[in-house]
Amino acid sequence: MAGLLETSDAGESLELRRHRHWYDRLMMLADGVFAIAITFLAVDIGPPAGWAGGLGDLWGPLAWQLDTYAVSFIVISVFWLAHRRFMAMVLAVDAPLTVLTLVMLGLVALLPPATRMLQAHLAFPAARITYAGLVIAIGISMAVIWGYAGLAAKVVHSEVGGRAHWFLLALIVATPPLILTLNFVIPGTPPPGVVPVVLLALFVIGWRLRLGTLKRLGALRHVG
């Protein structure tokens, strides 16, 4: 065991080890919060109070629960993918970046209760506005993380050019309001499943456009 330590960790400076440890632990925490948030979305899905066992009485309320679940699942997935993408380009984590990430994760953890509120009070504009505000706040917090890493701390990999950095910053700021605006301007009350399908289609289209733009900018050899 002593020989193994001498050939691996013992040869690493304390400063380098500390930065690697901070990065690894922060990523573990972030992945855990995103995973738990997705899991908690499904906790309260179930039959309505006083359900008598009829299929018709079950499907109506359950369909809207599954609809809001699917929307929040897509939202959390988009933010997790963006965070994974950003952190793959970050070389080191310092204290401010850690605090900013904790703030973002705190907002992500509020998505399950916000989703439950939306399920229970979908007809109330205040519930939809609160949910939309939370999603936009998460996007802004993630933009601050990316902006700080590249512009202040300068810990973003050198292969990420300035144009690519600003493009990704603008993208994470603009995406949540755009998705929510398109969601809320759908006329009337769409049948269950319509909104999640629209959001998923927008995500796929946006993903392809992002890849094409980054490749035209010559930002990265491999972008995901």
MARKEMI-552005 format. One line per 2 residues: number of its first residue (from 1); for each residue x, y, z of N, C-alpha, C. Coordinates in nm, 4 decimals. Example, Ala and Ser with C-alpha at 12.3 -4.5 7.8 and 13.67 -1.06 7.14 Angstrom:
// MARKEMI-552005
1 = 1.3190:-0.5690:0.7800:1.2300:-0.4500:0.7800:1.3200:-0.3300:0.7800 ~ 1.2850:-0.2250:0.7080:1.3670:-0.1060:0.7140:1.2900:0.0030:0.7870 $
//
This chain:
// MARKEMI-552005
1 = 0.0838:-0.1207:0.0000:0.0000:0.0000:0.0000:0.0871:0.1253:0.0000 ~ 0.1949:0.1235:0.0810:0.2833:0.2396:0.0866:0.3461:0.2666:-0.0496 $
3 = 0.3853:0.1570:-0.1182:0.4444:0.1738:-0.2507:0.3463:0.2333:-0.3488 ~ 0.2192:0.1929:-0.3397:0.1169:0.2473:-0.4273:0.0976:0.3966:-0.4049 $
5 = 0.0982:0.4383:-0.2791:0.0820:0.5797:-0.2487:0.1997:0.6602:-0.3004 ~ 0.3184:0.6029:-0.2924:0.4366:0.6740:-0.3381:0.4332:0.6972:-0.4881 $
7 = 0.3700:0.6082:-0.5636:0.3687:0.6202:-0.7085:0.2464:0.6927:-0.7607 ~ 0.1490:0.7240:-0.6741:0.0286:0.7916:-0.7229:0.0065:0.9229:-0.6507 $
9 = -0.0699:0.9210:-0.5409:-0.1076:1.0440:-0.4734:0.0094:1.1147:-0.4078 ~ 0.1104:1.0404:-0.3631:0.2216:1.1031:-0.2915:0.3013:1.1969:-0.3814 $
11 = 0.2995:1.1731:-0.5116:0.3731:1.2580:-0.6031:0.2958:1.3809:-0.6467 ~ 0.1737:1.3946:-0.6012:0.0888:1.5064:-0.6394:0.0988:1.6168:-0.5346 $
13 = 0.1123:1.7410:-0.5793:0.1216:1.8508:-0.4841:-0.0104:1.8642:-0.4081 ~ -0.0014:1.9186:-0.2872:-0.1202:1.9355:-0.2049:-0.2203:2.0292:-0.2710 $
15 = -0.1701:2.1351:-0.3358:-0.2596:2.2306:-0.4023:-0.3353:2.1644:-0.5165 ~ -0.2649:2.0863:-0.5986:-0.3299:2.0170:-0.7094:-0.4302:1.9152:-0.6580 $
17 = -0.3920:1.8438:-0.5534:-0.4836:1.7447:-0.4955:-0.6089:1.8123:-0.4402 ~ -0.5899:1.9278:-0.3765:-0.7041:1.9987:-0.3194:-0.8012:2.0425:-0.4284 $
19 = -0.7507:2.0975:-0.5386:-0.8375:2.1415:-0.6477:-0.9091:2.0233:-0.7121 ~ -0.8377:1.9129:-0.7293:-0.9012:1.7950:-0.7874:-1.0101:1.7417:-0.6951 $
21 = -0.9819:1.7436:-0.5648:-1.0792:1.6963:-0.4669:-1.2019:1.7860:-0.4678 ~ -1.1838:1.9174:-0.4715:-1.2977:2.0103:-0.4754:-1.3836:1.9846:-0.5995 $
23 = -1.3175:1.9683:-0.7136:-1.3902:1.9466:-0.8380:-1.4717:1.8170:-0.8321 ~ -1.4060:1.7090:-0.7903:-1.4738:1.5785:-0.7874:-1.5922:1.5793:-0.6917 $
25 = -1.5737:1.6355:-0.5726:-1.6819:1.6346:-0.4746:-1.7989:1.7234:-0.5187 ~ -1.7670:1.8369:-0.5827:-1.8730:1.9251:-0.6299:-1.9547:1.8582:-0.7403 $
27 = -1.8876:1.7865:-0.8287:-1.9594:1.7155:-0.9346:-2.0449:1.6037:-0.8769 ~ -1.9941:1.5335:-0.7759:-2.0732:1.4290:-0.7109:-2.1990:1.4872:-0.6472 $
29 = -2.1823:1.6012:-0.5789:-2.2971:1.6662:-0.5158:-2.3978:1.7114:-0.6208 ~ -2.3494:1.7735:-0.7284:-2.4392:1.8226:-0.8329:-2.5179:1.7087:-0.8965 $
31 = -2.4494:1.6017:-0.9321:-2.5194:1.4876:-0.9914:-2.6231:1.4303:-0.8948 ~ -2.5882:1.4267:-0.7655:-2.6824:1.3750:-0.6667:-2.8063:1.4617:-0.6536 $
33 = -2.7886:1.5941:-0.6532:-2.9036:1.6839:-0.6409:-2.9933:1.6729:-0.7640 ~ -2.9352:1.6709:-0.8810:-3.0152:1.6563:-1.0025:-3.0910:1.5232:-1.0021 $
35 = -3.0240:1.4157:-0.9613:-3.0885:1.2845:-0.9585:-3.2029:1.2805:-0.8577 ~ -3.1802:1.3369:-0.7396:-3.2845:1.3378:-0.6365:-3.4016:1.4253:-0.6799 $
37 = -3.3728:1.5397:-0.7431:-3.4801:1.6271:-0.7899:-3.5682:1.5552:-0.8915 ~ -3.5077:1.4822:-0.9837:-3.5858:1.4061:-1.0816:-3.6683:1.2976:-1.0116 $
39 = -3.6078:1.2310:-0.9150:-3.6794:1.1249:-0.8429:-3.7985:1.1793:-0.7653 ~ -3.7777:1.2934:-0.6976:-3.8844:1.3514:-0.6165:-4.0011:1.4018:-0.7006 $
41 = -3.9795:1.4224:-0.8300:-4.0903:1.4638:-0.9154:-4.2027:1.3601:-0.9161 ~ -4.1646:1.2336:-0.8992:-4.2631:1.1256:-0.9105:-4.3266:1.0865:-0.7777 $
43 = -4.2825:1.1484:-0.6674:-4.3275:1.1032:-0.5356:-4.4777:1.1178:-0.5180 ~ -4.5337:1.2299:-0.5602:-4.6742:1.2585:-0.5329:-4.7681:1.2192:-0.6462 $
45 = -4.7155:1.1538:-0.7493:-4.8038:1.1106:-0.8581:-4.8880:0.9927:-0.8101 ~ -5.0180:1.0036:-0.8221:-5.1063:0.8980:-0.7757:-5.2512:0.9318:-0.8038 $
47 = -5.3410:0.8439:-0.7673:-5.4832:0.8668:-0.7938:-5.5367:0.9833:-0.7121 ~ -5.6444:1.0467:-0.7583:-5.7021:1.1592:-0.6838:-5.7665:1.1129:-0.5540 $
49 = -5.7838:1.2065:-0.4625:-5.8487:1.1738:-0.3347:-5.9915:1.1273:-0.3600 ~ -6.0293:1.0226:-0.2913:-6.1639:0.9699:-0.3058:-6.1871:0.8893:-0.4318 $
51 = -6.0803:0.8434:-0.4945:-6.0954:0.7651:-0.6183:-6.1729:0.6372:-0.5908 ~ -6.2755:0.6120:-0.6724:-6.3639:0.4964:-0.6524:-6.3206:0.3748:-0.7322 $
53 = -6.2132:0.3849:-0.8079:-6.1645:0.2692:-0.8824:-6.1959:0.2716:-1.0297 ~ -6.2691:0.3737:-1.0740:-6.3026:0.3819:-1.2153:-6.1879:0.4360:-1.2989 $
55 = -6.1725:0.3814:-1.4207:-6.0634:0.4235:-1.5080:-6.0804:0.5681:-1.5519 ~ -6.2030:0.6082:-1.5805:-6.2264:0.7449:-1.6235:-6.1951:0.8456:-1.5150 $
57 = -6.2281:0.8107:-1.3901:-6.1985:0.9002:-1.2788:-6.0484:0.9093:-1.2503 ~ -5.9747:0.8076:-1.2918:-5.8307:0.8044:-1.2653:-5.7516:0.8805:-1.3705 $
59 = -5.7856:0.8588:-1.4978:-5.6991:0.9062:-1.6045:-5.6952:1.0582:-1.6148 ~ -5.8075:1.1265:-1.5896:-5.8090:1.2716:-1.6021:-5.7065:1.3390:-1.5119 $
61 = -5.7170:1.3236:-1.3783:-5.6169:1.3858:-1.2897:-5.4759:1.3306:-1.3095 ~ -5.4668:1.1999:-1.3350:-5.3342:1.1384:-1.3500:-5.2636:1.1897:-1.4752 $
63 = -5.3401:1.2144:-1.5802:-5.2797:1.2618:-1.7049:-5.2129:1.3972:-1.6849 ~ -5.2772:1.4871:-1.6106:-5.2176:1.6181:-1.5870:-5.0987:1.6092:-1.4936 $
65 = -5.1023:1.5165:-1.3977:-4.9857:1.4964:-1.3124:-4.8659:1.4497:-1.3953 ~ -4.8909:1.3541:-1.4836:-4.7828:1.3032:-1.5676:-4.7332:1.4096:-1.6645 $
67 = -4.8241:1.4985:-1.7067:-4.7866:1.6049:-1.7981:-4.6875:1.7007:-1.7321 ~ -4.7206:1.7474:-1.6127:-4.6297:1.8386:-1.5424:-4.5013:1.7671:-1.5008 $
69 = -4.5132:1.6387:-1.4686:-4.3932:1.5599:-1.4377:-4.2997:1.5567:-1.5576 ~ -4.3563:1.5313:-1.6768:-4.2739:1.5231:-1.7973:-4.2080:1.6568:-1.8284 $
71 = -4.2825:1.7670:-1.8092:-4.2257:1.8995:-1.8345:-4.1073:1.9250:-1.7419 ~ -4.1257:1.8991:-1.6119:-4.0172:1.9229:-1.5164:-3.9008:1.8272:-1.5388 $
73 = -3.9307:1.7050:-1.5802:-3.8236:1.6092:-1.6114:-3.7368:1.6629:-1.7248 ~ -3.8011:1.7171:-1.8275:-3.7259:1.7733:-1.9401:-3.6456:1.8947:-1.8946 $
75 = -3.7074:1.9806:-1.8139:-3.6386:2.1004:-1.7652:-3.5134:2.0631:-1.6851 ~ -3.5289:1.9704:-1.5905:-3.4143:1.9293:-1.5085:-3.3076:1.8632:-1.5952 $
77 = -3.3499:1.7822:-1.6906:-3.2543:1.7155:-1.7785:-3.1745:1.8161:-1.8602 ~ -3.2418:1.9202:-1.9100:-3.1724:2.0229:-1.9882:-3.0681:2.0938:-1.9019 $
79 = -3.1046:2.1266:-1.7789:-3.0093:2.1941:-1.6905:-2.8942:2.1014:-1.6522 ~ -2.9228:1.9739:-1.6300:-2.8146:1.8805:-1.5969:-2.7176:1.8661:-1.7141 $
81 = -2.7721:1.8566:-1.8355:-2.6859:1.8453:-1.9525:-2.6005:1.9712:-1.9697 ~ -2.6613:2.0882:-1.9457:-2.5847:2.2125:-1.9573:-2.4751:2.2186:-1.8518 $
83 = -2.5078:2.1794:-1.7285:-2.4071:2.1812:-1.6220:-2.2953:2.0818:-1.6514 ~ -2.3303:1.9647:-1.6991:-2.2284:1.8660:-1.7346:-2.1375:1.9197:-1.8447 $
85 = -2.1967:1.9863:-1.9433:-2.1202:2.0417:-2.0546:-2.0250:2.1507:-2.0057 ~ -2.0758:2.2409:-1.9224:-1.9927:2.3501:-1.8735:-1.8771:2.2975:-1.7894 $
87 = -1.9091:2.2073:-1.6960:-1.8061:2.1604:-1.6038:-1.7019:2.0740:-1.6731 ~ -1.7363:2.0164:-1.7885:-1.6367:1.9408:-1.8642:-1.5309:2.0328:-1.9233 $
89 = -1.5632:2.1624:-1.9352:-1.4682:2.2591:-1.9891:-1.3944:2.3364:-1.8796 ~ -1.4367:2.3192:-1.7540:-1.3758:2.3903:-1.6417:-1.2592:2.3089:-1.5876 $
91 = -1.1459:2.3729:-1.5691:-1.0248:2.3031:-1.5270:-1.0104:2.2936:-1.3754 ~ -1.0661:2.3889:-1.3015:-1.0498:2.3892:-1.1567:-1.1688:2.4591:-1.0934 $
93 = -1.1930:2.4268:-0.9674:-1.3051:2.4829:-0.8913:-1.2487:2.5585:-0.7720 ~ -1.2892:2.6854:-0.7577:-1.2481:2.7625:-0.6409:-1.3693:2.7867:-0.5507 $
95 = -1.3490:2.8650:-0.4442:-1.4567:2.8869:-0.3477:-1.5764:2.9599:-0.4083 ~ -1.5581:3.0711:-0.4839:-1.6749:3.1376:-0.5424:-1.7531:3.0482:-0.6382 $
97 = -1.6815:2.9701:-0.7183:-1.7506:2.8802:-0.8109:-1.8294:2.7743:-0.7339 ~ -1.7750:2.7299:-0.6222:-1.8460:2.6337:-0.5374:-1.9737:2.6948:-0.4812 $
99 = -1.9640:2.8175:-0.4310:-2.0821:2.8839:-0.3736:-2.1873:2.9069:-0.4812 ~ -2.1465:2.9519:-0.5992:-2.2414:2.9742:-0.7081:-2.3116:2.8439:-0.7478 $
101 = -2.2368:2.7357:-0.7477:-2.2963:2.6064:-0.7815:-2.3957:2.5629:-0.6747 ~ -2.3633:2.5880:-0.5488:-2.4560:2.5526:-0.4405:-2.5861:2.6325:-0.4514 $
103 = -2.5753:2.7592:-0.4890:-2.6962:2.8397:-0.5089:-2.7817:2.7800:-0.6208 ~ -2.7173:2.7454:-0.7318:-2.7902:2.6850:-0.8431:-2.8562:2.5544:-0.8016 $
105 = -2.7856:2.4709:-0.7263:-2.8419:2.3433:-0.6825:-2.9579:2.3651:-0.5850 ~ -2.9482:2.4691:-0.5016:-3.0590:2.5003:-0.4127:-3.1859:2.5340:-0.4898 $
107 = -3.1700:2.6044:-0.6015:-3.2854:2.6365:-0.6853:-3.3393:2.5111:-0.7548 ~ -3.2492:2.4257:-0.8017:-3.2928:2.3005:-0.8659:-3.3739:2.2156:-0.7691 $
109 = -3.3327:2.2130:-0.6417:-3.4045:2.1333:-0.5410:-3.5460:2.1836:-0.5173 ~ -3.5747:2.3081:-0.5558:-3.7098:2.3626:-0.5394:-3.8040:2.3232:-0.6530 $
111 = -3.7517:2.2632:-0.7593:-3.8373:2.2279:-0.8725:-3.9434:2.1224:-0.8385 ~ -3.9117:2.0179:-0.7589:-4.0191:1.9235:-0.7246:-4.1366:1.9879:-0.6512 $
113 = -4.1165:2.0688:-0.5439:-4.2334:2.1326:-0.4821:-4.3023:2.2316:-0.5754 ~ -4.2266:2.2993:-0.6613:-4.2892:2.3896:-0.7575:-4.3749:2.3110:-0.8571 $
115 = -4.3295:2.1926:-0.8925:-4.4074:2.1079:-0.9822:-4.5359:2.0604:-0.9144 ~ -4.5271:2.0244:-0.7878:-4.6473:1.9834:-0.7144:-4.7467:2.0983:-0.7049 $
117 = -4.6967:2.2190:-0.6831:-4.7843:2.3357:-0.6796:-4.8529:2.3543:-0.8142 ~ -4.7785:2.3352:-0.9217:-4.8346:2.3499:-1.0557:-4.9395:2.2428:-1.0817 $
119 = -4.9136:2.1207:-1.0356:-5.0116:2.0135:-1.0529:-5.1422:2.0441:-0.9802 ~ -5.1322:2.1011:-0.8600:-5.2509:2.1254:-0.7785:-5.3249:2.2522:-0.8191 $
121 = -5.2523:2.3487:-0.8784:-5.3150:2.4783:-0.9071:-5.2807:2.5245:-1.0488 ~ -5.2956:2.4347:-1.1445:-5.2564:2.4648:-1.2817:-5.3355:2.5818:-1.3392 $
123 = -5.4588:2.5987:-1.2938:-5.5433:2.7047:-1.3488:-5.5084:2.8423:-1.2931 ~ -5.4275:2.8490:-1.1877:-5.3952:2.9767:-1.1249:-5.2722:3.0378:-1.1929 $
125 = -5.2836:3.1596:-1.2470:-5.1663:3.2228:-1.3110:-5.0471:3.2365:-1.2169 ~ -5.0729:3.2607:-1.0876:-4.9619:3.2785:-0.9932:-4.8764:3.1536:-0.9837 $
127 = -4.9391:3.0358:-0.9904:-4.8637:2.9106:-0.9836:-4.7734:2.8959:-1.1060 ~ -4.8249:2.9301:-1.2229:-4.7458:2.9178:-1.3449:-4.6337:3.0222:-1.3487 $
129 = -4.6645:3.1426:-1.2994:-4.5624:3.2475:-1.2969:-4.4502:3.2102:-1.2004 ~ -4.4872:3.1551:-1.0847:-4.3860:3.1143:-0.9863:-4.2964:3.0047:-1.0436 $
131 = -4.3567:2.9077:-1.1094:-4.2794:2.7992:-1.1704:-4.1860:2.8550:-1.2777 ~ -4.2400:2.9422:-1.3625:-4.1577:3.0002:-1.4691:-4.0433:3.0827:-1.4112 $
133 = -4.0716:3.1590:-1.3052:-3.9670:3.2389:-1.2428:-3.8553:3.1531:-1.1871 ~ -3.8905:3.0381:-1.1292:-3.7895:2.9481:-1.0747:-3.7013:2.8917:-1.1858 $
135 = -3.7627:2.8496:-1.2945:-3.6855:2.7938:-1.4062:-3.5914:2.8994:-1.4635 ~ -3.6399:3.0218:-1.4787:-3.5550:3.1293:-1.5299:-3.4412:3.1594:-1.4319 $
137 = -3.4706:3.1565:-1.3016:-3.3667:3.1811:-1.2014:-3.2575:3.0752:-1.2079 ~ -3.2945:2.9498:-1.2318:-3.1934:2.8444:-1.2456:-3.1052:2.8724:-1.3670 $
139 = -3.1690:2.9120:-1.4788:-3.0909:2.9444:-1.5978:-2.9944:3.0592:-1.5745 ~ -3.0406:3.1626:-1.5040:-2.9535:3.2772:-1.4744:-2.8381:3.2348:-1.3839 $
141 = -2.8675:3.1536:-1.2821:-2.7621:3.1094:-1.1907:-2.6577:3.0258:-1.2645 ~ -2.7024:2.9440:-1.3600:-2.6059:2.8646:-1.4361:-2.5243:2.9538:-1.5297 $
143 = -2.5883:3.0583:-1.5819:-2.5141:3.1532:-1.6653:-2.4089:3.2264:-1.5834 ~ -2.4409:3.2597:-1.4588:-2.3434:3.3257:-1.3715:-2.2244:3.2329:-1.3452 $
145 = -2.2529:3.1047:-1.3241:-2.1454:3.0069:-1.3034:-2.0517:3.0046:-1.4237 ~ -2.1105:2.9945:-1.5432:-2.0301:2.9867:-1.6645:-1.9566:3.1183:-1.6903 $
147 = -2.0253:3.2295:-1.6667:-1.9613:3.3592:-1.6856:-1.8458:3.3799:-1.5895 ~ -1.8641:3.3430:-1.4632:-1.7560:3.3578:-1.3660:-1.6377:3.2693:-1.4028 $
149 = -1.6654:3.1449:-1.4407:-1.5563:3.0514:-1.4714:-1.4709:3.1014:-1.5868 ~ -1.5359:3.1599:-1.6874:-1.4603:3.2013:-1.8054:-1.4080:3.3431:-1.8010 $
151 = -1.4839:3.4348:-1.7407:-1.4479:3.5759:-1.7473:-1.3739:3.6252:-1.6237 ~ -1.4063:3.5706:-1.5073:-1.3431:3.6174:-1.3830:-1.2313:3.5233:-1.3383 $
153 = -1.2668:3.3968:-1.3146:-1.1670:3.3015:-1.2663:-1.0745:3.2525:-1.3768 ~ -1.1245:3.2572:-1.5021:-1.0466:3.2116:-1.6184:-0.9957:3.0691:-1.5994 $
155 = -1.0884:2.9806:-1.5644:-1.0528:2.8400:-1.5449:-1.1161:2.7517:-1.6522 ~ -1.1602:2.8127:-1.7620:-1.2170:2.7366:-1.8729:-1.1037:2.6941:-1.9667 $
157 = -1.1156:2.5766:-2.0232:-1.0114:2.5214:-2.1107:-0.9828:2.6163:-2.2265 ~ -0.8565:2.6217:-2.2658:-0.8123:2.7158:-2.3697:-0.8731:2.6860:-2.5067 $
159 = -0.9211:2.5631:-2.5301:-0.9838:2.5306:-2.6585:-1.1190:2.5996:-2.6760 ~ -1.1765:2.6491:-2.5670:-1.3040:2.7194:-2.5752:-1.2740:2.8654:-2.6070 $
161 = -1.2985:2.9057:-2.7303:-1.2698:3.0418:-2.7712:-1.3675:3.1426:-2.7137 ~ -1.3345:3.2698:-2.7305:-1.4187:3.3756:-2.6757:-1.5585:3.3765:-2.7350 $
163 = -1.5687:3.3576:-2.8674:-1.7010:3.3578:-2.9303:-1.7864:3.2417:-2.8814 ~ -1.7235:3.1259:-2.8639:-1.7980:3.0097:-2.8143:-1.8440:3.0323:-2.6708 $
165 = -1.7583:3.0956:-2.5913:-1.7946:3.1209:-2.4522:-1.9171:3.2126:-2.4449 ~ -1.9152:3.3200:-2.5241:-2.0287:3.4128:-2.5215:-2.1535:3.3497:-2.5800 $
167 = -2.1354:3.2650:-2.6812:-2.2513:3.1970:-2.7396:-2.3175:3.1051:-2.6371 ~ -2.2380:3.0263:-2.5655:-2.2933:2.9371:-2.4646:-2.3570:3.0156:-2.3498 $
169 = -2.2980:3.1287:-2.3153:-2.3542:3.2128:-2.2094:-2.4913:3.2668:-2.2517 ~ -2.4990:3.3179:-2.3748:-2.6266:3.3693:-2.4238:-2.7298:3.2578:-2.4361 $
171 = -2.6837:3.1395:-2.4734:-2.7758:3.0276:-2.4926:-2.8408:2.9861:-2.3621 ~ -2.7647:2.9761:-2.2545:-2.8214:2.9311:-2.1281:-2.9093:3.0392:-2.0664 $
173 = -2.8825:3.1665:-2.0982:-2.9691:3.2734:-2.0485:-3.1012:3.2757:-2.1244 ~ -3.0955:3.2542:-2.2549:-3.2149:3.2701:-2.3389:-3.3045:3.1464:-2.3421 $
175 = -3.2474:3.0281:-2.3204:-3.3254:2.9058:-2.3390:-3.4446:2.8928:-2.2444 ~ -3.4292:2.9089:-2.1115:-3.5459:2.8913:-2.0234:-3.6610:2.9868:-2.0541 $
177 = -3.6375:3.1201:-2.0695:-3.7511:3.2068:-2.1028:-3.8162:3.1712:-2.2361 ~ -3.7348:3.1308:-2.3344:-3.7898:3.0956:-2.4649:-3.8802:2.9737:-2.4550 $
179 = -3.8330:2.8704:-2.3869:-3.9125:2.7486:-2.3733:-4.0422:2.7764:-2.2982 ~ -4.0325:2.8518:-2.1889:-4.1514:2.8804:-2.1096:-4.2486:2.9702:-2.1850 $
181 = -4.1958:3.0651:-2.2613:-4.2835:3.1516:-2.3402:-4.3597:3.0708:-2.4441 ~ -4.2882:2.9839:-2.5147:-4.3550:2.8996:-2.6135:-4.4550:2.8063:-2.5477 $
183 = -4.4243:2.7635:-2.4260:-4.5149:2.6759:-2.3519:-4.6437:2.7493:-2.3157 ~ -4.6292:2.8724:-2.2648:-4.7450:2.9452:-2.2147:-4.8279:3.0087:-2.3258 $
185 = -4.7719:3.0248:-2.4456:-4.8502:3.0861:-2.5533:-4.9263:2.9828:-2.6351 ~ -4.9113:2.8540:-2.6016:-4.9925:2.7529:-2.6691:-5.1382:2.7830:-2.6408 $
187 = -5.2200:2.8042:-2.7426:-5.3573:2.8495:-2.7193:-5.4416:2.7445:-2.6480 ~ -5.5311:2.7955:-2.5617:-5.6235:2.7068:-2.4927:-5.5540:2.6156:-2.3942 $
189 = -5.6207:2.5063:-2.3629:-5.5647:2.4040:-2.2751:-5.5349:2.2809:-2.3585 ~ -5.4084:2.2603:-2.3969:-5.3760:2.1479:-2.4855:-5.3980:2.0147:-2.4159 $
191 = -5.4282:1.9101:-2.4912:-5.4430:1.7766:-2.4319:-5.3152:1.7328:-2.3639 ~ -5.3261:1.6443:-2.2650:-5.2047:1.5937:-2.1977:-5.1070:1.5336:-2.2982 $
193 = -4.9812:1.5640:-2.2799:-4.8767:1.5119:-2.3667:-4.8295:1.6091:-2.4723 ~ -4.9120:1.7093:-2.5051:-4.8747:1.8019:-2.6115:-4.7549:1.8871:-2.5699 $
195 = -4.7629:1.9474:-2.4508:-4.6554:2.0367:-2.4057:-4.5222:1.9627:-2.3917 ~ -4.5177:1.8448:-2.3260:-4.3884:1.7743:-2.3194:-4.3319:1.7396:-2.4561 $
197 = -4.4174:1.7013:-2.5500:-4.3693:1.6675:-2.6840:-4.3119:1.7911:-2.7534 ~ -4.3795:1.9056:-2.7365:-4.3299:2.0301:-2.7951:-4.1943:2.0664:-2.7352 $
199 = -4.1831:2.0570:-2.6018:-4.0566:2.0895:-2.5361:-3.9451:1.9953:-2.5796 ~ -3.9775:1.8667:-2.5932:-3.8769:1.7701:-2.6357:-3.8312:1.7997:-2.7782 $
201 = -3.9253:1.8352:-2.8654:-3.8889:1.8696:-3.0026:-3.8005:1.9936:-3.0061 ~ -3.8350:2.0939:-2.9235:-3.7521:2.2153:-2.9165:-3.6124:2.1840:-2.8657 $
203 = -3.6044:2.0922:-2.7686:-3.4735:2.0541:-2.7162:-3.3880:1.9886:-2.8235 ~ -3.4458:1.8977:-2.9000:-3.3702:1.8281:-3.0049:-3.3251:1.9265:-3.1115 $
205 = -3.4166:2.0164:-3.1527:-3.3813:2.1169:-3.2536:-3.2709:2.2078:-3.2012 ~ -3.2873:2.2553:-3.0775:-3.1865:2.3430:-3.0189:-3.0525:2.2744:-3.0036 $
207 = -3.0544:2.1474:-2.9687:-2.9302:2.0708:-2.9530:-2.8542:2.0643:-3.0844 ~ -2.9261:2.0367:-3.1931:-2.8606:2.0283:-3.3233:-2.8082:2.1652:-3.3679 $
209 = -2.8867:2.2710:-3.3438:-2.8419:2.4054:-3.3800:-2.7181:2.4458:-3.3000 ~ -2.7156:2.4081:-3.1713:-2.6012:2.4422:-3.0876:-2.4750:2.3738:-3.1382 $
211 = -2.4870:2.2445:-3.1698:-2.3713:2.1720:-3.2212:-2.3204:2.2345:-3.3502 ~ -2.4134:2.2676:-3.4413:-2.3724:2.3278:-3.5675:-2.3059:2.4624:-3.5485 $
213 = -2.3592:2.5437:-3.4568:-2.3016:2.6757:-3.4326:-2.1619:2.6652:-3.3735 ~ -2.1451:2.5769:-3.2743:-2.0135:2.5616:-3.2118:-1.9097:2.5099:-3.3116 $
215 = -1.9501:2.4227:-3.3985:-1.8554:2.3708:-3.4974:-1.8176:2.4792:-3.5978 ~ -1.9152:2.5643:-3.6341:-1.8830:2.6753:-3.7258:-1.7898:2.7760:-3.6587 $
217 = -1.8078:2.7932:-3.5269:-1.7186:2.8841:-3.4544:-1.5801:2.8246:-3.4364 ~ -1.5663:2.6937:-3.4608:-1.4377:2.6284:-3.4389:-1.4009:2.6241:-3.2948 $
219 = -1.5033:2.6113:-3.2086:-1.4794:2.6219:-3.0642:-1.4143:2.4975:-3.0080 ~ -1.4736:2.3853:-3.0385:-1.4282:2.2607:-2.9792:-1.4256:2.1508:-3.0837 $
221 = -1.3358:2.0608:-3.0667:-1.3317:1.9469:-3.1567:-1.4442:1.8503:-3.1273 ~ -1.4747:1.8371:-3.0027:-1.5821:1.7459:-2.9586:-1.6772:1.8253:-2.8696 $
223 = -1.8022:1.8385:-2.9111:-1.9028:1.9064:-2.8326:-2.0207:1.8134:-2.8148 ~ -2.0787:1.8145:-2.6926:-2.1896:1.7247:-2.6659:-2.3083:1.7978:-2.6109 $
//
